[in-house]
């Protein structure tokens, strides 16, 4: 493996343009490039790295947890290659041995934490 991947965990609200704040919890693997001394500064859309298996488990404080799996060129990963237990675990197994993951993980939404930061 000669490409950088990062395992990221976040529970910090996500703010868009100082207008909206969304309650987010995430745990994911991402193809990234470090730059200017900052790890994982650029998310990349292509990869040559082939993972055989990936398992991600996380503890969420919400029941609203959503899986995601993307291959190179922002293609949805074949549904046969991954499974989600509906709560806290996503598993990937590369059945065709050709797919290269770029993003893979779980995204939790804390809807009760969402708020409007600016009135229109």
ABEGO torsion letter per residue (X at the ends): XABBBBBBBBABBBBBGGABBBBBBBBBBBBBBBBGGBBGABBBABBABBBABBBBBBBBABABBBBBBBBBGGBBBBAAABBBAGAABBBBBBAAGABBBABBEBBBBBAAABBBABBX
